[in-house]
Amino acid sequence: MAAVDDTFGPIPSPLIDKWGIPITYIKAGTDSYNTTTGAVNVTDINVTLNAIITVVNKQENEGLYQVGDLKVYIAAASLPAYQPSVRDRIQYLENSISREARIIEIKTYRGAAPIFFNIVARPE
């Protein structure tokens, strides 16, 4: 482990658990093709965890973000078996209505291992 892991690794998880809201992280599964029907089947994996969700300032990243894009902070300890991907999505409640957003950008803060993920997601 790197010194950053030892020092900062334990911090994100309890803070995000305390201050975050429950979301469902939808990990895109593998696609399979049924040769008989011609259908493509996708098996997604759902992980329930806490995350902090904020609104992205559209001036960030040279104006490439859109109004309504979200920043989602997730502790790496909440997704120990997965690395976020732009194929993945998040599901969350907004004013008691279930919403889904697709991931468009991932920043991983890490030492030798990931500490937390800063994800930009676009609501669908």
Solvent accessible surface area in square Angstrom, and as a share of the most:
residue,aa,sasa,rsa
1,M,177,0.79
2,A,37,0.29
3,A,78,0.60
4,V,53,0.30
5,D,7,0.04
6,D,90,0.47
7,T,81,0.47
8,F,107,0.45
9,G,30,0.29
10,P,89,0.56
11,I,80,0.41
12,P,15,0.09
13,S,29,0.19
14,P,81,0.51
15,L,91,0.45
16,I,10,0.05
17,D,76,0.39
18,K,146,0.62
19,W,174,0.61
20,G,15,0.15
21,I,74,0.38
22,P,95,0.60
23,I,4,0.02
24,T,28,0.16
25,Y,0,0.00
26,I,10,0.05
27,K,31,0.13
28,A,16,0.13
29,G,8,0.08
30,T,114,0.66
31,D,82,0.42
32,S,63,0.41
33,Y,139,0.53
34,N,57,0.29
35,T,117,0.68
36,T,127,0.74
37,T,98,0.57
38,G,40,0.38
39,A,45,0.35
40,V,93,0.54
41,N,76,0.39
42,V,81,0.46
43,T,94,0.54
44,D,54,0.28
45,I,73,0.37
46,N,103,0.53
47,V,31,0.18
48,T,107,0.62
49,L,15,0.07
50,N,38,0.20
51,A,0,0.00
52,I,53,0.27
53,I,41,0.21
54,T,59,0.34
55,V,110,0.63
56,V,7,0.04
57,N,82,0.42
58,K,95,0.40
59,Q,121,0.54
60,E,61,0.27
61,N,70,0.36
62,E,164,0.73
63,G,45,0.44
64,L,125,0.62
65,Y,19,0.07
66,Q,98,0.44
67,V,127,0.73
68,G,34,0.33
69,D,1,0.01
70,L,16,0.08
71,K,35,0.15
72,V,0,0.00
73,Y,54,0.21
74,I,0,0.00
75,A,1,0.01
76,A,12,0.09
77,A,71,0.55
78,S,26,0.17
79,L,4,0.02
80,P,118,0.74
81,A,83,0.64
82,Y,64,0.24
83,Q,93,0.41
84,P,8,0.05
85,S,36,0.23
86,V,91,0.53
87,R,131,0.48
88,D,1,0.00
89,R,58,0.21
90,I,0,0.00
91,Q,65,0.29
92,Y,15,0.06
93,L,117,0.58
94,E,78,0.35
95,N,134,0.69
96,S,105,0.68
97,I,91,0.46
98,S,69,0.45
99,R,93,0.34
100,E,50,0.22
101,A,0,0.00
102,R,101,0.37
103,I,3,0.01
104,I,46,0.23
105,E,44,0.20
106,I,45,0.23
107,K,98,0.42
108,T,42,0.25
109,Y,97,0.37
110,R,123,0.45
111,G,22,0.21
112,A,62,0.48
113,A,41,0.32
114,P,47,0.29
115,I,17,0.08
116,F,53,0.22
117,F,2,0.01
118,N,14,0.07
119,I,0,0.00
120,V,4,0.02
121,A,0,0.00
122,R,44,0.16
123,P,50,0.31
124,E,134,0.60
